[in-house]
Amino acid sequence: MLGGLLTAEVLGYTLVFARLGSAMIFLPAFGETGVPMRHRLFLALLVSLALYPATGVGPVDLEQPLALLVLLGIEITIGLWIGLTARILMSALQFAGYQVGLVSGLANAFAPSMGAFEGATLIATAMMLAATALIFATDLHHVIIRALLMSYEVFPPGGLMPGDMARQTVAAASASFYIGLSLAAPFYLMGLVLNVGMGLANRMMPTLPVFFVAQPVLIAAGFAVLLLAAPSMLTGFLDRFADWLGRLVL
């Protein structure tokens, strides 16, 4: 009797770990590739153990193995959806940093990549690192853990809604692109003004070496605008990300 009860509890914990562990593979801050895989696995096991009593997932009967496999597949799918959607939203910062680097002349193909894109710029990597640090500094990681627990209200165990999940994924991609463009908007304006100004200067002084004059000005202006806009860019992104975490819908 005791062995059967323990087995049922372990299976219930396994279902919880299937969802939360799958989500934490891609979740921002928790699923960064810079964190060793063993550490991420151990953290996922601890979070699943801590949240298991509050998830509402009770002991699971082993009399129907096929049904258990179906439940595991559903839970893994839901967890992957949560993690990937959060990562898609997080990529808005990297897209914005990538655009800032291109507009400001700070792009570098050999910059270390952090996040979803390859060939990132230094600005994109710096913004991703800053956002990851701010997630922990502002206790937003508590909101992430709460969102994982709230997912059992949005998606009850065994309740898969492919249509809604597909629409939300598309909405997340759209929102990520919009957020990234919004964050990079001041740099588009700066690049347009400076390039038009340098073009007019070249028309008035044809002998002016525009490239050698414009590039340092563009880089200096990019750094100046970044210094002024970075706090608002990070705050704006974290607000949108926290809003999604509070509802799991867009």
Backbone as numpy.savetxt, mean C-alpha at the origin, in Angstrom:
# Nx Ny Nz CAx CAy CAz Cx Cy Cz
-12.04 -37.20 23.54 -12.87 -35.99 23.54 -12.01 -34.72 23.54
-11.00 -34.71 24.45 -10.12 -33.54 24.53 -9.32 -33.39 23.24
-8.85 -34.52 22.68 -8.10 -34.45 21.43 -8.93 -33.90 20.29
-10.20 -34.31 20.22 -11.09 -33.78 19.17 -11.34 -32.30 19.34
-11.49 -31.83 20.59 -11.72 -30.41 20.84 -10.50 -29.59 20.44
-9.32 -30.09 20.82 -8.09 -29.37 20.46 -7.91 -29.31 18.95
-8.23 -30.41 18.30 -8.12 -30.43 16.83 -9.07 -29.42 16.20
-10.29 -29.34 16.70 -11.27 -28.39 16.17 -10.79 -26.95 16.39
-10.20 -26.67 17.56 -9.69 -25.32 17.84 -8.51 -24.98 16.93
-7.65 -25.95 16.73 -6.50 -25.72 15.86 -6.95 -25.45 14.43
-7.96 -26.16 13.97 -8.48 -25.93 12.63 -9.12 -24.54 12.52
-9.82 -24.12 13.58 -10.38 -22.77 13.57 -9.29 -21.72 13.50
-8.22 -21.93 14.27 -7.08 -21.00 14.22 -6.44 -21.01 12.83
-6.39 -22.19 12.21 -5.81 -22.29 10.86 -6.61 -21.45 9.86
-7.94 -21.45 9.99 -8.77 -20.62 9.11 -8.46 -19.15 9.30
-8.30 -18.74 10.56 -7.98 -17.33 10.84 -6.61 -16.99 10.26
-5.65 -17.87 10.46 -4.31 -17.63 9.93 -4.30 -17.59 8.41
-5.17 -18.40 7.78 -5.23 -18.40 6.31 -5.60 -17.02 5.79
-6.54 -16.35 6.45 -6.94 -15.02 5.99 -5.91 -13.95 6.40
-5.56 -13.90 7.68 -4.68 -12.84 8.16 -3.27 -13.01 7.63
-2.79 -14.25 7.56 -1.46 -14.47 7.02 -1.36 -14.10 5.55
-2.41 -14.43 4.79 -2.41 -14.06 3.36 -2.44 -12.55 3.19
-3.22 -11.86 4.04 -3.29 -10.40 3.94 -1.96 -9.76 4.28
-1.27 -10.28 5.29 -0.04 -9.65 5.75 1.13 -9.88 4.82
0.95 -10.72 3.79 2.00 -10.87 2.79 2.19 -9.56 2.02
1.08 -8.86 1.76 1.12 -7.66 0.93 0.80 -6.38 1.69
0.33 -6.45 2.92 -0.07 -5.24 3.64 1.10 -4.28 3.78
0.87 -2.99 3.55 1.93 -2.00 3.79 2.43 -2.07 5.23
3.70 -1.79 5.40 4.38 -1.80 6.70 4.65 -3.21 7.18
3.64 -4.08 7.19 3.83 -5.45 7.67 4.43 -6.36 6.60
4.10 -6.12 5.35 4.53 -7.01 4.28 5.64 -6.47 3.42
6.44 -5.57 3.93 7.53 -5.01 3.12 8.60 -6.08 2.88
9.16 -6.05 1.69 10.16 -7.05 1.33 11.45 -6.89 2.12
11.66 -5.72 2.71 12.85 -5.51 3.54 12.80 -6.26 4.86
11.59 -6.70 5.26 11.45 -7.46 6.50 11.70 -8.93 6.18
12.55 -9.62 6.93 12.82 -11.05 6.65 11.53 -11.87 6.67
11.47 -12.87 5.81 10.27 -13.69 5.68 9.92 -14.39 6.99
10.90 -14.87 7.71 10.62 -15.55 8.97 9.97 -14.61 9.98
10.42 -13.37 10.01 9.85 -12.40 10.93 8.39 -12.11 10.57
8.13 -11.98 9.27 6.75 -11.73 8.85 5.84 -12.92 9.17
6.37 -14.13 8.98 5.59 -15.32 9.30 5.30 -15.39 10.80
6.29 -15.12 11.62 6.10 -15.17 13.07 5.09 -14.10 13.51
5.17 -12.91 12.91 4.22 -11.85 13.25 2.80 -12.24 12.85
2.66 -12.84 11.67 1.33 -13.28 11.23 0.76 -14.33 12.17
1.60 -15.25 12.64 1.14 -16.26 13.59 0.69 -15.63 14.90
1.44 -14.64 15.37 1.08 -13.98 16.63 -0.21 -13.16 16.50
-0.33 -12.41 15.41 -1.54 -11.60 15.20 -2.76 -12.50 15.06
-2.63 -13.60 14.34 -3.75 -14.54 14.19 -4.14 -15.13 15.54
-3.15 -15.47 16.36 -3.43 -16.03 17.68 -4.11 -15.01 18.58
-3.68 -13.75 18.49 -4.26 -12.71 19.33 -5.69 -12.37 18.92
-5.97 -12.39 17.62 -7.29 -11.99 17.13 -8.27 -13.15 17.03
-7.79 -14.36 17.13 -8.66 -15.53 16.94 -9.89 -15.52 17.85
-9.75 -15.23 19.15 -10.97 -15.24 19.99 -12.00 -14.19 19.59
-11.54 -13.07 18.96 -12.46 -11.98 18.63 -13.03 -12.08 17.22
-12.57 -13.02 16.43 -13.03 -13.10 15.04 -14.41 -13.75 14.91
-14.81 -14.52 15.90 -16.08 -15.24 15.81 -15.97 -16.57 15.10
-14.74 -16.95 14.70 -14.53 -18.25 14.06 -14.39 -19.29 15.17
-15.33 -20.18 15.26 -15.30 -21.19 16.30 -14.56 -22.44 15.88
-14.63 -23.48 16.69 -14.00 -24.76 16.32 -14.58 -25.29 15.00
-13.74 -25.92 14.23 -14.12 -26.43 12.91 -14.14 -27.94 12.95
-15.22 -28.51 12.41 -15.37 -29.97 12.38 -14.56 -30.55 11.23
-13.88 -31.64 11.50 -13.03 -32.28 10.49 -13.74 -33.42 9.76
-15.03 -33.56 9.97 -15.74 -34.67 9.35 -15.90 -34.48 7.84
-15.79 -33.24 7.35 -15.93 -32.97 5.91 -14.66 -32.28 5.40
-13.63 -33.05 5.07 -12.35 -32.45 4.64 -12.48 -31.56 3.41
-13.32 -31.95 2.46 -13.47 -31.15 1.24 -14.06 -29.78 1.57
-15.03 -29.74 2.47 -15.60 -28.46 2.88 -14.56 -27.59 3.56
-13.67 -28.22 4.34 -12.60 -27.48 5.00 -11.63 -26.88 3.97
-11.32 -27.65 2.94 -10.44 -27.13 1.89 -11.07 -25.95 1.16
-12.38 -26.03 0.92 -13.08 -24.91 0.28 -13.02 -23.66 1.17
-13.25 -23.86 2.47 -13.17 -22.73 3.41 -11.77 -22.11 3.42
-10.75 -22.96 3.42 -9.38 -22.45 3.39 -9.12 -21.64 2.12
-9.60 -22.14 0.99 -9.43 -21.40 -0.25 -10.11 -20.05 -0.23
-11.32 -20.00 0.33 -12.06 -18.74 0.42 -11.34 -17.76 1.34
-10.88 -18.25 2.49 -10.20 -17.36 3.44 -8.90 -16.82 2.86
-8.17 -17.67 2.16 -6.92 -17.21 1.53 -7.23 -16.15 0.46
-8.28 -16.37 -0.31 -8.66 -15.40 -1.34 -9.02 -14.05 -0.73
-9.80 -14.07 0.34 -10.18 -12.82 1.01 -8.95 -12.11 1.57
-8.05 -12.89 2.19 -6.84 -12.28 2.74 -5.97 -11.67 1.66
-5.80 -12.37 0.56 -5.01 -11.81 -0.55 -5.66 -10.56 -1.11
-6.99 -10.54 -1.18 -7.68 -9.35 -1.69 -7.43 -8.16 -0.78
-7.51 -8.35 0.53 -7.27 -7.25 1.46 -5.85 -6.72 1.31
-4.88 -7.63 1.31 -3.49 -7.20 1.20 -3.17 -6.52 -0.12
-3.66 -7.09 -1.23 -3.37 -6.51 -2.54 -4.06 -5.17 -2.73
-5.29 -5.03 -2.23 -5.98 -3.75 -2.35 -5.25 -2.67 -1.57
-4.80 -3.00 -0.35 -4.02 -2.04 0.43 -2.72 -1.68 -0.28
-2.10 -2.67 -0.91 -0.84 -2.40 -1.63 -1.09 -1.54 -2.86
-2.22 -1.74 -3.53 -2.56 -0.91 -4.69 -2.72 0.55 -4.25
-3.39 0.77 -3.13 -3.53 2.13 -2.62 -2.17 2.71 -2.23
-1.33 1.88 -1.64 0.00 2.35 -1.24 0.84 2.75 -2.45
0.59 2.10 -3.57 1.38 2.41 -4.77 1.12 3.82 -5.28
0.07 4.49 -4.78 -0.18 5.87 -5.18 1.00 6.76 -4.80
1.60 6.52 -3.64 2.76 7.31 -3.22 3.95 7.05 -4.13
4.14 5.80 -4.52 5.27 5.49 -5.38 5.06 6.08 -6.78
3.82 6.04 -7.26 3.53 6.67 -8.55 3.80 8.16 -8.48
3.36 8.80 -7.38 3.60 10.23 -7.23 5.09 10.53 -7.15
5.83 9.74 -6.38 7.27 9.95 -6.30 7.97 9.72 -7.62
7.48 8.75 -8.38 8.04 8.49 -9.71 7.83 9.70 -10.62
6.63 10.29 -10.58 6.35 11.47 -11.39 7.17 12.67 -10.93
7.31 12.82 -9.63 8.12 13.93 -9.10 9.56 13.81 -9.58
10.10 12.58 -9.54 11.46 12.39 -10.00 11.64 12.70 -11.47
10.67 12.33 -12.29 10.77 12.60 -13.73 10.65 14.09 -14.02
9.70 14.74 -13.37 9.47 16.17 -13.64 10.65 17.01 -13.13
11.21 16.61 -11.99 12.27 17.42 -11.36 13.67 17.06 -11.84
13.79 16.10 -12.73 15.11 15.70 -13.20 15.87 14.88 -12.18
15.16 14.21 -11.28 15.80 13.42 -10.23 15.62 11.93 -10.44
15.23 11.52 -11.65 15.03 10.11 -11.93 16.38 9.41 -12.04
16.41 8.17 -11.55 17.63 7.39 -11.58 17.25 5.91 -11.72
17.61 5.31 -12.83 17.22 3.92 -13.09 17.87 2.94 -12.13
18.95 3.37 -11.45 19.66 2.47 -10.54 19.28 2.70 -9.09
18.21 3.45 -8.86 17.75 3.69 -7.49 17.18 2.41 -6.91
17.36 2.17 -5.61 16.77 0.97 -5.00 15.26 1.05 -5.03
14.61 -0.08 -5.33 13.16 -0.12 -5.46 12.54 -0.63 -4.17
11.48 0.04 -3.72 10.74 -0.41 -2.54 9.26 -0.31 -2.87
8.58 -1.40 -2.91 7.15 -1.37 -3.22 6.84 -2.25 -4.40
5.99 -1.74 -5.30 5.46 -2.58 -6.37 6.16 -2.37 -7.71
6.78 -1.21 -7.92 7.32 -0.91 -9.24 8.82 -1.15 -9.28
9.31 -1.53 -10.45 10.74 -1.66 -10.66 11.26 -0.37 -11.29
12.55 -0.13 -11.13 13.12 1.07 -11.70 12.59 2.33 -11.04
12.40 2.29 -9.73 11.84 3.44 -9.03 12.86 4.57 -8.95
12.37 5.77 -8.70 13.26 6.90 -8.50 13.59 7.01 -7.02
14.62 7.79 -6.72 15.00 8.00 -5.33 13.87 8.67 -4.55
13.15 9.58 -5.21 12.05 10.27 -4.53 10.95 9.27 -4.18
10.62 8.37 -5.10 9.58 7.37 -4.84 9.98 6.47 -3.67
11.23 6.03 -3.66 11.69 5.17 -2.56 11.68 5.92 -1.24
12.10 7.18 -1.26 12.10 7.97 -0.02 10.69 8.18 0.50
9.74 8.41 -0.39 8.36 8.62 0.05 7.75 7.33 0.59
8.10 6.19 -0.01 7.60 4.93 0.50 8.18 4.64 1.88
9.46 4.93 2.08 10.07 4.74 3.39 9.44 5.66 4.42
9.20 6.92 4.02 8.58 7.87 4.95 7.17 7.45 5.33
6.40 6.97 4.34 5.03 6.53 4.62 5.03 5.31 5.54
5.95 4.38 5.31 6.04 3.20 6.17 6.38 3.59 7.61
7.33 4.53 7.75 7.68 4.99 9.10 6.51 5.71 9.76
5.77 6.50 8.98 4.64 7.24 9.55 3.50 6.32 9.95
3.34 5.20 9.24 2.30 4.24 9.62 2.49 3.79 11.06
3.76 3.54 11.43 4.03 3.12 12.81 4.06 4.32 13.76
4.58 5.46 13.29 4.69 6.63 14.17 3.32 7.19 14.54
2.36 7.08 13.64 1.02 7.62 13.90 0.05 6.55 14.39
0.57 5.36 14.72 -0.25 4.24 15.20 -1.28 3.77 14.17
-0.98 4.03 12.90 -1.89 3.56 11.87 -1.84 2.04 11.73
-0.77 1.43 12.25 -0.72 -0.04 12.21 -1.78 -0.65 13.11
-2.22 0.10 14.13 -3.34 -0.38 14.95 -4.63 -0.40 14.12
-4.79 0.60 13.26 -5.96 0.65 12.39 -5.93 -0.50 11.39
-4.73 -0.85 10.92 -4.61 -1.98 10.00 -5.04 -3.27 10.69
-4.60 -3.48 11.91 -4.98 -4.69 12.64 -6.49 -4.68 12.92
-7.03 -3.52 13.25 -8.48 -3.43 13.47 -9.23 -3.73 12.18
-8.70 -3.29 11.03 -9.35 -3.57 9.76 -9.34 -5.07 9.47
-8.26 -5.75 9.84 -8.23 -7.20 9.66 -9.32 -7.88 10.48
-9.52 -7.37 11.70 -10.58 -7.94 12.53 -11.96 -7.58 11.98
-12.10 -6.36 11.48 -13.39 -5.91 10.94 -13.75 -6.66 9.65
-12.74 -7.23 9.00 -13.01 -7.96 7.76 -13.95 -9.14 8.00
-14.01 -9.63 9.23 -14.91 -10.75 9.52 -16.37 -10.29 9.61
-16.58 -8.98 9.73 -17.94 -8.44 9.63 -18.32 -8.18 8.19
-17.35 -7.70 7.41 -17.60 -7.43 5.99 -17.68 -8.73 5.19
-16.76 -9.64 5.47 -16.73 -10.95 4.81 -16.80 -12.03 5.89
-17.98 -12.48 6.26 -18.09 -13.56 7.25 -17.33 -14.79 6.77
-16.88 -15.64 7.70 -16.14 -16.84 7.30 -16.91 -17.67 6.27
-16.27 -17.94 5.16 -16.91 -18.71 4.09 -17.74 -17.86 3.15
-17.83 -16.54 3.41 -18.63 -15.66 2.56 -17.78 -14.93 1.56
-17.79 -15.38 0.33 -16.99 -14.78 -0.73 -17.91 -14.05 -1.70
-17.56 -12.79 -2.02 -18.37 -11.98 -2.93 -17.48 -11.54 -4.10
-17.28 -12.39 -5.09 -16.34 -12.08 -6.18 -16.69 -10.79 -6.91
-17.99 -10.55 -7.16 -18.37 -9.34 -7.90 -17.99 -8.09 -7.15
-18.34 -8.02 -5.87 -18.01 -6.85 -5.06 -16.50 -6.68 -4.94
-15.78 -7.77 -4.75 -14.32 -7.69 -4.61 -13.67 -7.20 -5.89
-14.16 -7.64 -7.04 -13.62 -7.19 -8.31 -13.87 -5.70 -8.51
-15.09 -5.25 -8.18 -15.40 -3.82 -8.31 -14.54 -2.98 -7.38
-14.32 -3.47 -6.17 -13.51 -2.73 -5.22 -12.04 -2.69 -5.65
-11.57 -3.74 -6.28 -10.19 -3.74 -6.78 -10.03 -2.71 -7.88
-10.99 -2.66 -8.80 -10.95 -1.64 -9.86 -11.04 -0.24 -9.26
-11.91 -0.07 -8.27 -12.04 1.24 -7.61 -10.74 1.61 -6.90
-10.05 0.63 -6.32 -8.79 0.92 -5.64 -7.72 1.35 -6.64
-7.67 0.69 -7.80 -6.71 1.09 -8.83 -7.01 2.51 -9.32
-8.29 2.80 -9.53 -8.67 4.15 -9.97 -8.32 5.19 -8.92
-8.63 4.88 -7.65 -8.33 5.82 -6.57 -6.83 6.01 -6.41
-6.06 4.95 -6.58 -4.61 5.05 -6.46 -4.04 5.97 -7.54
-4.52 5.81 -8.76 -4.04 6.66 -9.86 -4.44 8.12 -9.61
-5.66 8.34 -9.14 -6.12 9.71 -8.87 -5.32 10.35 -7.74
-5.08 9.58 -6.67 -4.31 10.12 -5.54 -2.89 10.45 -5.98
-2.28 9.55 -6.76 -0.93 9.80 -7.22 -0.83 11.06 -8.08
-1.78 11.25 -8.99 -1.78 12.46 -9.81 -2.02 13.71 -8.97
-2.91 13.61 -7.98 -3.19 14.75 -7.12 -1.96 15.15 -6.31
-1.23 14.16 -5.80 -0.05 14.46 -5.00 1.06 15.08 -5.85
1.16 14.67 -7.10 2.22 15.18 -7.97 1.82 16.45 -8.71
0.59 16.93 -8.54 0.11 18.09 -9.30 0.99 19.33 -9.13
1.45 19.68 -7.91 2.30 20.88 -7.80 3.58 20.79 -8.63
4.10 19.60 -8.81 5.34 19.44 -9.57 5.08 19.53 -11.07
3.89 19.10 -11.52 3.53 19.32 -12.91 3.48 20.81 -13.23
2.87 21.57 -12.32 2.77 23.02 -12.50 4.15 23.66 -12.49
4.99 23.23 -11.55 6.35 23.77 -11.48 7.12 23.47 -12.76
7.05 22.22 -13.24 7.76 21.86 -14.46 7.27 22.63 -15.67
5.94 22.83 -15.74 5.38 23.58 -16.87 5.87 25.02 -16.86
5.82 25.67 -15.70 6.23 27.08 -15.60 7.72 27.23 -15.93
8.55 26.36 -15.37 9.99 26.49 -15.61 10.35 26.20 -17.05
9.76 25.18 -17.63 10.10 24.84 -19.01 9.61 25.89 -20.00
8.41 26.43 -19.74 7.94 27.53 -20.60 8.84 28.75 -20.45
9.24 29.04 -19.20 10.14 30.19 -18.98 11.47 30.01 -19.67
12.03 28.80 -19.58 13.31 28.56 -20.24 13.16 28.58 -21.76
12.02 28.13 -22.26 11.79 28.20 -23.70 11.72 29.64 -24.19
11.04 30.48 -23.43 10.97 31.90 -23.82 12.34 32.56 -23.72
13.11 32.19 -22.67 14.45 32.76 -22.54 15.34 32.34 -23.72
15.17 31.12 -24.17 15.96 30.66 -25.31 15.55 31.37 -26.60
14.29 31.70 -26.70 13.84 32.45 -27.89 14.43 33.86 -27.89
14.54 34.45 -26.73 15.09 35.81 -26.65 16.61 35.81 -26.72
17.24 34.75 -26.22 18.70 34.64 -26.27 19.07 33.30 -26.88
19.14 33.21 -28.19 19.40 31.91 -28.86 20.73 31.28 -28.45
21.68 32.09 -28.02 22.99 31.53 -27.66 23.01 30.99 -26.22
21.90 31.15 -25.50 21.87 30.68 -24.11 21.89 29.15 -24.06
22.84 28.54 -23.32 22.85 27.07 -23.19 21.73 26.61 -22.24
20.55 26.42 -22.82 19.36 26.20 -22.00 19.50 24.94 -21.14
20.06 23.88 -21.72 20.12 22.63 -20.97 20.95 22.78 -19.70
22.12 23.45 -19.83 23.01 23.58 -18.68 22.46 24.56 -17.65
21.63 25.48 -18.10 21.03 26.45 -17.16 19.77 25.87 -16.54
18.95 25.22 -17.36 17.63 24.77 -16.90 17.73 23.61 -15.92
18.65 22.67 -16.17 18.68 21.47 -15.33 18.97 21.78 -13.86
19.99 22.59 -13.54 20.19 22.92 -12.12 19.01 23.68 -11.52
18.41 24.58 -12.31 17.25 25.32 -11.81 16.09 24.38 -11.54
15.87 23.42 -12.45 14.77 22.47 -12.30 14.98 21.59 -11.06
16.21 21.13 -10.86 16.50 20.28 -9.70 16.33 21.06 -8.40
16.86 22.29 -8.37 16.74 23.10 -7.16 15.28 23.42 -6.86
14.51 23.77 -7.91 13.09 24.05 -7.71 12.34 22.80 -7.25
12.73 21.64 -7.81 12.09 20.39 -7.40 12.32 20.11 -5.93
13.55 20.30 -5.46 13.84 20.10 -4.03 13.06 21.08 -3.16
12.97 22.33 -3.61 12.26 23.34 -2.82 10.77 23.01 -2.71
10.16 22.65 -3.85 8.73 22.30 -3.82 8.51 21.03 -3.01
9.42 20.08 -3.13 9.28 18.84 -2.37 9.37 19.10 -0.88
10.27 20.00 -0.48 10.40 20.34 0.94 9.12 20.94 1.48
8.44 21.74 0.67 7.20 22.38 1.11 6.00 21.43 1.01
5.99 20.58 -0.01 4.79 19.78 -0.28 4.81 18.41 0.37
5.98 17.88 0.73 6.06 16.51 1.23 5.17 16.25 2.45
5.15 17.14 3.46 4.26 16.86 4.60 2.79 16.75 4.20
2.34 17.64 3.31 0.95 17.57 2.87 0.69 16.34 2.02
1.66 15.95 1.21 1.50 14.76 0.38 1.35 13.51 1.24
2.21 13.37 2.25 2.15 12.20 3.11 0.88 12.20 3.96
0.51 13.37 4.46 -0.71 13.46 5.27 -1.94 13.14 4.45
-2.00 13.68 3.22 -3.14 13.40 2.36 -3.27 11.93 2.03
-2.15 11.28 1.76 -2.21 9.85 1.47 -2.64 9.05 2.70
-2.06 9.34 3.86 -2.39 8.57 5.05 -3.86 8.75 5.43
-4.42 9.93 5.20 -5.85 10.14 5.48 -6.71 9.26 4.59
-6.40 9.19 3.30 -7.18 8.35 2.39 -7.01 6.88 2.72
-5.79 6.50 3.08 -5.53 5.10 3.42 -6.26 4.70 4.70
-6.24 5.59 5.69 -6.94 5.30 6.95 -8.45 5.24 6.72
-8.95 6.08 5.82 -10.39 6.06 5.52 -10.78 4.72 4.90
-9.95 4.20 4.00 -10.26 2.88 3.42 -10.18 1.78 4.47
-9.19 1.87 5.34 -9.05 0.85 6.39 -10.27 0.83 7.31
-10.87 2.00 7.53 -12.02 2.07 8.41 -13.29 1.50 7.81
-13.32 1.32 6.47 -14.54 0.83 5.83 -14.32 -0.38 4.93
-13.07 -0.56 4.44 -12.72 -1.62 3.49 -13.50 -1.50 2.18
-14.00 -0.30 1.90 -14.68 -0.03 0.64 -14.25 1.33 0.14
-14.36 1.55 -1.17 -14.02 2.83 -1.78 -15.24 3.40 -2.49
